[in-house]
Amino acid sequence: MPDPASPFEPTPGFAAEPRYPYVAVDIDPADADEAGARLFELGAQGLEERDATTLVRGAGGGDGTASGSVTLVASFESQEAARDALAELPGAWSPRLHEVVGDAWRDEWKKHFEPFRLCDAIVVRPPWRDHAPQTGERVIELEPGRAFGTGLHETTRLVAEALAASSGTLAGARVLDVGCGSGVLALVALTLGAASVRAVDVDPDAVAVTRENAARNGLASRLDADETPVGALRDAYSMVLANIESKTLVDLAPDLIARLEPGALLVLSGILAPAVAPAQLADVQRAYSALGPGDVRTLGEWVAVSFRRPLA
């Protein structure tokens, strides 16, 4: 018999609105990869990480949760699946079950997405906001849609800054963007002079959104986006970008190194700073040690590391 106090039961006499259950947990940033894997094992269909820098604040971001933590938000197909997962999670993660009612939430985040400077000379604006470019500014129109990546997160900004710092060598470059998300980094590379970008992502929605964003910026003819695994690629590139979680960066090291032509630049992001997660940067540097120690950039609690493949 339905629990009359349950928030998941429709009110008698009213048509039921769509309801989207999710489980939230607060964890140490160093445990994010492990916790995310556990949530997927329990049936999560999607996962979002929230911290003090994201549009919707996570743990330590002013919502009353512990400072120094991050919040993982996992969506589930049904309330039953979400409840089953909740029962399997450690109490130390403060697991809790929520739901969103109706479809208005899908566009709620747009209220917070305003034009912003992503890196030197590049401004990103959503389609629903105008921006008059200042002298020397170039504007990218971005609709994240169903994919991850507004460009506001520190991990994305770190790669964009590395691209801007390398703009002198981008002219005519062939770039590979691994885990392209919304395509924002591919668009930055093309806007700064790259001849072409190959963008790949395991998420078909991300591939579709990347193509759409390239088209809206008049860059579709210079971008090729698909779901090809990195290990199945055969071409070499003069620049390779990967803004994904640190464990995946380690796992992909042989495949990413193989895609570098002599003298090519490799920029990796999605790595927590040593003060937050002491092992992540060291693990990445060890995996890519054949390329040297790399140059490290820091922004907030995140770092990006750039490597250069030797010419010989």
C-alpha positions as CSV (number, residue, x, y, z in Angstrom):
1,M,0.0,0.0,0.0
2,P,1.4,3.4,-0.9
3,D,2.9,5.4,1.9
4,P,0.7,8.5,2.2
5,A,3.8,10.6,3.4
6,S,5.9,9.5,0.4
7,P,7.0,12.4,-1.8
8,F,7.0,10.1,-4.8
9,E,3.2,9.4,-4.8
10,P,1.0,11.5,-7.1
11,T,-1.7,13.6,-5.4
12,P,-5.1,12.1,-5.9
13,G,-7.2,14.0,-8.5
14,F,-4.2,15.5,-10.3
15,A,-2.3,14.3,-13.3
16,A,1.1,12.9,-12.4
17,E,4.0,15.1,-13.6
18,P,7.3,13.5,-14.7
19,R,9.5,12.7,-11.6
20,Y,13.3,12.3,-11.8
21,P,14.9,10.6,-8.8
22,Y,18.5,11.1,-7.9
23,V,20.9,10.2,-5.0
24,A,23.4,12.7,-3.7
25,V,26.5,11.9,-1.6
26,D,29.1,14.2,0.0
27,I,32.6,12.8,-0.3
28,D,36.3,13.7,-0.1
29,P,37.5,14.9,-3.6
30,A,40.1,12.2,-3.6
31,D,37.4,9.5,-3.4
32,A,35.3,10.9,-6.3
33,D,36.4,8.4,-8.9
34,E,35.8,5.4,-6.6
35,A,32.4,6.7,-5.4
36,G,31.3,7.5,-9.0
37,A,32.2,3.9,-10.0
38,R,30.2,2.6,-7.1
39,L,27.2,4.6,-8.0
40,F,27.3,3.3,-11.6
41,E,27.6,-0.2,-10.3
42,L,24.4,0.4,-8.3
43,G,22.6,1.4,-11.5
44,A,23.1,5.1,-11.8
45,Q,22.4,6.3,-15.4
46,G,24.2,9.6,-15.1
47,L,26.5,11.4,-12.7
48,E,27.3,15.0,-11.9
49,E,30.0,16.4,-9.7
50,R,29.3,19.6,-7.8
51,D,31.7,21.7,-5.8
52,A,32.2,25.4,-4.9
53,T,32.9,26.3,-8.6
54,T,30.0,24.7,-10.4
55,L,26.7,26.5,-11.4
56,V,24.8,24.4,-8.8
57,R,27.0,24.5,-5.7
58,G,28.0,21.2,-4.1
59,A,29.5,20.4,-0.7
60,G,31.4,23.2,0.7
61,G,29.7,25.6,-1.7
62,G,27.3,27.3,0.7
63,D,24.6,24.7,1.0
64,G,25.5,23.7,4.6
65,T,27.6,20.7,3.8
66,A,31.1,20.1,5.0
67,S,33.8,22.3,3.5
68,G,36.4,20.5,1.5
69,S,34.0,17.9,0.2
70,V,32.3,17.5,-3.2
71,T,28.8,16.3,-4.0
72,L,28.1,13.6,-6.5
73,V,24.6,13.6,-7.9
74,A,23.5,10.3,-9.5
75,S,20.3,10.0,-11.5
76,F,18.3,6.7,-11.5
77,E,15.7,5.3,-13.8
78,S,13.1,4.8,-11.0
79,Q,12.5,5.6,-7.3
80,E,12.8,1.9,-6.6
81,A,16.3,1.8,-8.2
82,A,17.3,4.9,-6.3
83,R,16.1,3.5,-3.0
84,D,17.9,0.2,-3.6
85,A,21.2,2.1,-4.3
86,L,20.7,4.3,-1.2
87,A,20.6,1.3,1.0
88,E,24.0,0.1,-0.2
89,L,25.9,3.3,0.3
90,P,28.2,4.1,3.3
91,G,26.6,6.3,5.9
92,A,29.8,8.4,6.0
93,W,28.9,9.7,2.5
94,S,25.6,11.2,3.9
95,P,23.6,9.6,1.1
96,R,20.2,11.1,0.5
97,L,17.4,10.7,-2.0
98,H,15.8,13.6,-3.9
99,E,13.6,14.0,-6.9
100,V,12.8,16.7,-9.4
101,V,9.2,17.1,-10.4
102,G,8.2,18.3,-13.9
103,D,10.4,19.4,-16.7
104,A,11.1,23.0,-15.8
105,W,14.4,22.0,-14.1
106,R,15.9,21.2,-17.5
107,D,16.3,24.9,-18.3
108,E,16.7,26.3,-14.7
109,W,20.5,26.4,-15.0
110,K,20.2,28.8,-17.9
111,K,19.4,31.6,-15.5
112,H,23.0,31.4,-14.3
113,F,24.8,31.1,-17.6
114,E,25.9,34.5,-18.7
115,P,28.6,35.6,-21.2
116,F,32.1,35.2,-19.6
117,R,35.8,35.4,-20.5
118,L,37.1,31.8,-20.8
119,C,40.7,32.8,-21.5
120,D,42.7,35.5,-23.1
121,A,40.7,37.0,-26.0
122,I,37.9,34.3,-25.9
123,V,34.4,35.1,-24.5
124,V,31.8,32.4,-24.3
125,R,28.1,33.3,-24.5
126,P,24.9,31.2,-24.6
127,P,22.5,31.6,-27.5
128,W,20.0,33.4,-25.2
129,R,22.4,36.2,-24.2
130,D,23.9,38.9,-26.4
131,H,27.5,40.1,-26.1
132,A,29.1,43.0,-28.0
133,P,32.8,42.0,-28.4
134,Q,35.4,44.4,-27.3
135,T,38.5,45.1,-29.3
136,G,40.5,41.9,-29.7
137,E,37.8,39.7,-28.3
138,R,36.4,36.7,-30.1
139,V,33.1,35.3,-29.1
140,I,32.0,31.6,-29.1
141,E,28.3,30.8,-28.9
142,L,27.8,27.7,-26.8
143,E,24.7,25.7,-26.0
144,P,25.7,22.8,-23.7
145,G,22.4,21.1,-24.2
146,R,22.6,17.4,-23.1
147,A,26.4,17.4,-22.8
148,F,28.8,18.4,-20.0
149,G,30.7,21.6,-20.4
150,T,29.7,25.2,-20.2
151,G,33.3,26.2,-19.9
152,L,32.8,27.6,-16.4
153,H,34.5,24.8,-14.5
154,E,38.1,25.3,-13.5
155,T,39.3,22.2,-15.4
156,T,38.0,23.6,-18.7
157,R,39.4,27.0,-18.1
158,L,42.8,25.5,-17.4
159,V,42.9,23.8,-20.8
160,A,41.6,27.0,-22.5
161,E,44.4,29.0,-20.9
162,A,46.9,26.5,-22.2
163,L,45.5,26.8,-25.7
164,A,45.7,30.6,-25.5
165,A,49.3,30.4,-24.3
166,S,50.0,28.2,-27.3
167,S,48.1,30.2,-29.8
168,G,51.2,31.1,-31.7
169,T,51.7,27.4,-32.6
170,L,48.0,26.6,-33.2
171,A,47.9,28.1,-36.7
172,G,47.4,25.2,-39.1
173,A,47.5,22.6,-36.3
174,R,45.6,19.4,-36.3
175,V,44.0,18.9,-32.8
176,L,42.5,15.9,-31.1
177,D,39.9,16.6,-28.3
178,V,39.3,13.5,-26.2
179,G,36.1,13.6,-24.1
180,C,34.8,16.6,-26.0
181,G,31.6,17.2,-24.0
182,S,29.9,20.3,-25.4
183,G,32.8,20.9,-27.7
184,V,33.9,24.1,-26.0
185,L,37.6,23.3,-26.1
186,A,37.4,22.2,-29.7
187,L,35.8,25.5,-30.5
188,V,38.5,27.4,-28.7
189,A,41.2,25.6,-30.6
190,L,39.5,26.4,-33.9
191,T,38.9,30.0,-33.0
192,L,42.5,30.4,-32.1
193,G,43.7,29.2,-35.5
194,A,43.7,25.4,-35.5
195,A,43.2,24.0,-39.0
196,S,41.0,21.1,-37.8
197,V,39.8,19.3,-34.7
198,R,38.9,15.6,-34.3
199,A,36.6,15.4,-31.3
200,V,35.7,12.1,-29.7
201,D,33.5,11.2,-26.7
202,V,31.9,8.0,-25.4
203,D,28.6,9.8,-25.0
204,P,26.6,10.1,-28.3
205,D,24.7,13.2,-26.9
206,A,28.1,14.9,-26.4
207,V,29.1,14.2,-30.0
208,A,25.8,15.5,-31.3
209,V,26.0,18.7,-29.2
210,T,29.6,19.3,-30.3
211,R,28.5,19.1,-33.9
212,E,25.7,21.5,-33.2
213,N,27.9,24.0,-31.5
214,A,30.5,23.8,-34.3
215,A,27.7,24.5,-36.8
216,R,26.3,27.5,-34.9
217,N,29.8,29.1,-34.9
218,G,30.4,28.4,-38.6
219,L,33.2,25.9,-37.8
220,A,31.5,22.6,-38.8
221,S,33.7,22.2,-41.9
222,R,36.8,22.1,-39.7
223,L,35.5,19.7,-37.1
224,D,34.9,15.9,-37.1
225,A,33.2,14.5,-34.1
226,D,32.3,10.9,-33.3
227,E,32.3,8.1,-30.7
228,T,35.5,6.4,-31.9
229,P,37.5,5.0,-29.0
230,V,40.9,6.7,-28.6
231,G,42.6,3.3,-29.0
232,A,41.0,2.8,-32.4
233,L,42.4,6.1,-33.8
234,R,45.4,5.9,-36.1
235,D,46.2,9.5,-37.0
236,A,48.8,11.6,-35.2
237,Y,48.1,15.1,-34.1
238,S,50.1,18.3,-33.4
239,M,48.0,18.9,-30.2
240,V,45.9,16.5,-28.0
241,L,43.5,17.7,-25.3
242,A,41.9,15.5,-22.6
243,N,39.8,17.1,-19.9
244,I,38.5,14.0,-18.1
245,E,38.9,12.3,-14.7
246,S,42.5,11.5,-13.5
247,K,42.0,7.7,-13.4
248,T,40.8,7.7,-17.0
249,L,43.8,9.9,-18.0
250,V,46.1,7.2,-16.5
251,D,44.3,4.4,-18.2
252,L,44.5,6.2,-21.6
253,A,48.2,7.1,-21.3
254,P,49.5,4.6,-24.0
255,D,46.7,5.6,-26.4
256,L,47.1,9.3,-26.0
257,I,50.9,9.2,-26.3
258,A,50.5,7.2,-29.5
259,R,48.4,10.0,-31.0
260,L,51.1,12.6,-30.6
261,E,53.3,13.5,-33.6
262,P,56.9,14.5,-32.9
263,G,56.9,17.8,-31.1
264,A,53.2,17.7,-30.3
265,L,51.7,19.2,-27.2
266,L,49.5,17.1,-24.8
267,V,47.3,19.0,-22.3
268,L,45.6,17.0,-19.6
269,S,43.0,18.3,-17.1
270,G,40.5,17.0,-14.6
271,I,43.2,16.4,-12.0
272,L,42.8,17.5,-8.4
273,A,45.6,19.5,-6.9
274,P,48.0,17.7,-4.6
275,A,46.7,19.6,-1.5
276,V,43.3,18.0,-2.2
277,A,44.2,14.6,-3.6
278,P,47.9,14.0,-3.1
279,A,48.2,11.0,-5.5
280,Q,46.3,12.2,-8.6
281,L,49.0,14.5,-10.2
282,A,51.8,12.1,-9.3
283,D,49.8,9.2,-10.8
284,V,49.3,11.1,-14.1
285,Q,52.9,12.3,-14.3
286,R,54.1,8.7,-13.7
287,A,51.8,7.4,-16.5
288,Y,53.2,10.0,-18.9
289,S,56.8,9.9,-17.7
290,A,58.1,9.1,-21.1
291,L,57.3,12.7,-22.0
292,G,59.0,14.2,-19.0
293,P,57.5,15.8,-15.8
294,G,55.3,18.2,-17.7
295,D,54.3,21.8,-17.0
296,V,51.7,22.2,-14.3
297,R,49.0,25.0,-14.1
298,T,46.8,25.4,-11.0
299,L,43.4,27.0,-10.7
300,G,41.6,26.6,-7.4
301,E,41.6,23.0,-6.4
302,W,42.5,21.7,-9.9
303,V,45.6,21.4,-12.0
304,A,46.3,20.8,-15.6
305,V,49.6,19.4,-16.9
306,S,51.1,19.9,-20.4
307,F,53.6,17.6,-22.0
308,R,55.6,17.9,-25.2
309,R,56.6,14.9,-27.2
310,P,60.3,15.0,-28.2
311,L,61.1,15.7,-31.8
312,A,63.2,12.6,-32.0
